[in-house]
Amino acid sequence: MSEWSLALNYLATRRVVTVITILSVALGLGLATVVLILSRSTRETLQQETAYWDVIVGAKGSGLQLVLNGLYYLDAPVGNIDEHIWEHLKKHPSVESIVPVTMGDNYFGVPIVGTTHDFFAGRSARNGRDLLAGGRYFTRPMEALIGTDVARNQHLALGGKIVGSHGWGDSGGDTHAEQPYTVVGILAPTGSSLDRAIYTDYSSVWEIHQHHHDEDEHAAAGHHDDEPEGIDAHPGDEHGHGQEITSLLVRLSKPGRRYQFVEEVNAELPAMAAVPVDEINKVTVTFLNPLRNIMLTVAYLVAIVSALGILATLYLTIHQRRRDIAILRSLGATRGDIFRLITIEAALLAGAGVLLGSLLGHGALAACATYCLREFGVAPAAWHFTPLEGVIAASIWCLGILAGLLPAVLAYRVPVVELEVLEA
């Protein structure tokens, strides 16, 4: 019988202890796997949006809030800017394209985003598929293009009607029942914020709010006191003020000029410009990386406790297996053979725990992928393996083997005289 077969037989005779030890190792690697995949998927999701736009322009306030609202729909609007800023920046020599974003309404908490067709330029669904899963893009006011999550969660299909409510989030504001949107297209899954919003022509939002303003002038006058922040449309007046826009997404002809562009906007216009990639990097460095490191430290501590469990398990069994060791020595096994046998048992325990932990970590994320996408807007790549994960798995396996060295040394050093007494 080979040493590997013999080691497996020994582990099989202690099923309960073996299973508990393997599970403890699996818990450490499983936790590390979940942390690595979620942190990577979160970074990729955040960076996916920043790859399309060099600068975002909005009302003066928090740059991070401006980015979280304008690109990810994760925060309320900072405020609004006059449409003449849009017209002014269109003529800027560094601007390649500029896209307006108007917000202020929601559909059961889903943001209704007014924009133009340029908003979707250059984008594709997962695996490079066409962005449009069904129907067509909006071509006139009051037509809506919806994300795949919205279609699924709100049970909407082509031709469906959407009645917006005023305000950010599920605020319970006044509904616009007299002006519903008609669903004309559904986007394919992208794993980005595109999946979680309703898109329409920017003039639709202006029309709805202008209609609301005309119907109830008193309510419009009290907007700043009583209603949630959002787009507020007013006709041009004697001061030359036009409609309002929540933010502007800007792509520059030369991205290297983004900081110069930001300085110009902040200094010369009644607006604020921010670089999305910088704001997201701040979030990553300040929050995501430290949180990931803390969770990985916890995972390693669990792995160390598991290794100590392997050590304790094998150490206790050495005293119970002296007669077995005596029999093996009497059959011609050397001290080196005994040392290797105990080390192989440790390797099998740690290896089984590593394999099970990897499957548990990836399997748990696969089972929760839909929930993560729906609740947090992050689609974890559940079955994607990374080199770092392999390094951590290998280190945990080696740690388990090292934990088996002390029991192996104890078995190696059992005196031959004592073995002969046991044999007698």
VENJO-V473002 format. One record per backbone hydrogen bond with DSSP energy under -0.5 kcal/mol. CO is the residue of the C=O (numbers start at 1). NH is the residue of the N-H. E is the energy in kcal/mol with one decimal. If there is no record, write none. Layout:
# VENJO-V473002
CO&NH&E / CO&NH&E
This chain:
# VENJO-V473002
2&6&-2.3 / 3&7&-2.4 / 4&8&-2.2 / 5&9&-2.1 / 6&10&-2.1 / 7&11&-2.2 / 8&12&-2.2 / 9&13&-1.5 / 10&14&-0.5 / 11&14&-1.0 / 12&15&-0.6 / 14&18&-2.7 / 15&19&-2.9 / 16&20&-2.3 / 17&21&-2.2 / 18&22&-2.4 / 19&23&-2.5 / 20&24&-2.0 / 21&25&-1.8 / 22&26&-2.6 / 23&27&-2.2 / 24&28&-1.2 / 25&29&-1.8 / 26&30&-3.0 / 27&31&-2.2 / 28&32&-1.9 / 29&33&-2.8 / 30&34&-2.2 / 31&35&-2.3 / 32&36&-2.5 / 33&37&-2.5 / 34&38&-2.5 / 35&39&-2.4 / 36&40&-2.3 / 37&41&-2.8 / 38&42&-2.5 / 39&43&-2.2 / 40&44&-2.6 / 41&45&-2.4 / 42&46&-2.4 / 43&47&-2.8 / 44&48&-1.7 / 45&49&-0.9 / 46&50&-1.3 / 47&51&-1.3 / 49&52&-1.4 / 49&53&-0.7 / 55&250&-3.0 / 56&274&-2.4 / 57&248&-2.7 / 58&272&-3.3 / 62&66&-2.0 / 63&67&-2.0 / 64&68&-2.9 / 65&69&-2.2 / 66&70&-2.7 / 67&71&-2.4 / 67&72&-0.9 / 68&72&-0.6 / 68&74&-2.4 / 69&73&-0.9 / 81&245&-3.1 / 82&85&-1.8 / 82&86&-0.6 / 83&87&-2.0 / 84&88&-2.3 / 85&89&-2.6 / 86&90&-1.8 / 87&91&-0.6 / 88&91&-1.0 / 89&92&-1.4 / 92&95&-1.5 / 94&96&-0.5 / 94&253&-2.7 / 97&251&-2.9 / 99&249&-3.0 / 101&246&-1.3 / 101&247&-2.1 / 102&114&-3.0 / 103&231&-2.1 / 104&167&-3.8 / 105&104&-0.6 / 105&112&-2.2 / 106&165&-3.1 / 107&110&-1.6 / 110&107&-2.4 / 111&113&-0.7 / 111&198&-2.5 / 112&105&-0.6 / 112&114&-0.6 / 113&200&-2.4 / 114&102&-2.4 / 115&202&-2.0 / 116&119&-1.5 / 117&120&-1.7 / 118&121&-0.9 / 120&123&-1.8 / 125&128&-1.3 / 126&129&-1.6 / 129&125&-2.5 / 131&133&-0.6 / 131&188&-3.1 / 134&186&-2.5 / 140&143&-1.1 / 142&182&-2.1 / 143&201&-0.6 / 144&184&-2.9 / 144&185&-1.2 / 145&199&-3.4 / 146&187&-2.8 / 147&151&-2.3 / 148&152&-2.0 / 149&153&-3.0 / 150&154&-2.3 / 151&156&-1.6 / 157&160&-2.3 / 160&183&-2.8 / 162&164&-0.7 / 162&181&-3.2 / 164&176&-2.5 / 165&106&-2.5 / 166&173&-0.6 / 169&171&-2.4 / 174&166&-3.0 / 176&179&-1.8 / 181&162&-2.4 / 182&144&-3.0 / 182&184&-0.5 / 183&159&-3.1 / 184&136&-2.6 / 185&146&-2.2 / 186&133&-2.1 / 186&134&-1.6 / 189&126&-2.0 / 192&195&-1.7 / 193&196&-1.6 / 194&197&-0.8 / 195&149&-1.0 / 195&150&-1.2 / 197&147&-2.0 / 198&113&-3.8 / 199&145&-3.2 / 200&115&-2.7 / 201&204&-2.1 / 201&205&-0.7 / 202&206&-1.3 / 203&207&-2.6 / 204&208&-2.4 / 205&209&-2.1 / 206&210&-2.5 / 207&211&-2.5 / 208&212&-2.2 / 209&213&-2.0 / 210&214&-2.4 / 211&215&-2.2 / 212&216&-2.0 / 216&220&-1.8 / 217&221&-2.2 / 218&222&-1.5 / 220&223&-1.5 / 222&225&-0.8 / 222&226&-2.4 / 223&227&-1.8 / 237&240&-1.9 / 241&237&-0.9 / 243&83&-2.7 / 245&81&-3.2 / 246&59&-0.6 / 247&101&-2.5 / 248&57&-2.7 / 248&250&-0.6 / 249&99&-2.9 / 250&54&-1.8 / 250&55&-1.9 / 251&96&-2.6 / 251&97&-2.0 / 254&257&-2.6 / 255&258&-1.9 / 257&261&-2.5 / 258&262&-2.5 / 259&263&-2.1 / 260&264&-2.0 / 261&265&-2.4 / 262&266&-2.6 / 263&267&-1.8 / 264&268&-2.5 / 265&269&-2.2 / 269&271&-2.3 / 272&58&-2.8 / 274&56&-2.6 / 274&276&-0.7 / 275&278&-0.7 / 275&279&-2.0 / 276&280&-2.5 / 277&281&-2.0 / 278&282&-1.9 / 279&283&-1.6 / 280&284&-2.6 / 281&285&-3.0 / 282&286&-2.7 / 283&287&-2.6 / 283&288&-1.7 / 284&289&-3.2 / 287&291&-2.1 / 288&292&-2.7 / 289&293&-2.5 / 290&294&-2.3 / 291&295&-2.3 / 292&296&-2.5 / 293&297&-2.1 / 294&298&-2.1 / 295&299&-2.2 / 296&300&-2.5 / 297&301&-2.3 / 298&302&-2.2 / 299&303&-2.1 / 300&304&-2.6 / 301&305&-2.4 / 302&306&-2.1 / 303&307&-2.4 / 304&308&-2.4 / 305&309&-1.7 / 306&310&-2.1 / 307&311&-2.4 / 308&312&-2.8 / 309&313&-2.6 / 310&314&-2.5 / 311&315&-2.6 / 312&316&-2.2 / 313&317&-1.6 / 314&318&-1.5 / 315&319&-0.8 / 316&320&-0.8 / 317&321&-1.1 / 318&321&-0.6 / 321&325&-2.7 / 322&326&-2.5 / 323&327&-2.2 / 324&328&-2.3 / 325&329&-2.6 / 326&330&-2.3 / 327&331&-1.4 / 328&333&-2.6 / 329&332&-1.4 / 334&338&-1.8 / 335&339&-2.5 / 336&340&-2.5 / 337&341&-2.1 / 338&342&-2.0 / 339&343&-2.1 / 340&344&-2.6 / 341&345&-1.8 / 342&346&-1.9 / 343&347&-2.4 / 344&348&-2.6 / 345&349&-2.4 / 346&350&-2.6 / 347&351&-2.8 / 348&352&-2.6 / 349&353&-1.9 / 350&354&-2.4 / 351&355&-2.4 / 352&356&-2.5 / 353&357&-2.7 / 354&358&-2.3 / 355&359&-2.1 / 356&360&-2.8 / 357&361&-2.7 / 358&362&-2.4 / 359&363&-2.7 / 360&364&-2.6 / 361&365&-1.7 / 362&366&-2.2 / 363&367&-2.2 / 364&368&-1.5 / 365&369&-0.7 / 366&369&-0.6 / 368&372&-2.8 / 369&373&-2.2 / 370&374&-2.4 / 371&375&-2.9 / 372&376&-2.2 / 372&377&-0.6 / 372&378&-1.4 / 373&377&-0.9 / 378&380&-0.8 / 380&382&-1.8 / 381&384&-1.8 / 383&385&-0.6 / 386&390&-1.7 / 387&391&-2.2 / 388&392&-2.5 / 389&393&-2.6 / 390&394&-2.5 / 391&395&-2.3 / 392&396&-2.3 / 393&397&-2.2 / 394&398&-2.6 / 395&399&-2.1 / 396&400&-2.0 / 397&401&-2.0 / 398&402&-2.7 / 399&403&-1.9 / 400&404&-0.9 / 401&404&-0.9 / 402&405&-1.4 / 402&406&-0.6 / 403&407&-0.5 / 404&408&-1.7 / 405&409&-2.7 / 406&410&-2.3 / 407&411&-2.3 / 408&412&-2.3 / 409&413&-2.0 / 411&414&-1.0 / 415&419&-1.7 / 416&420&-2.4 / 417&421&-2.0 / 418&422&-2.3 / 419&423&-2.4 / 420&424&-2.1
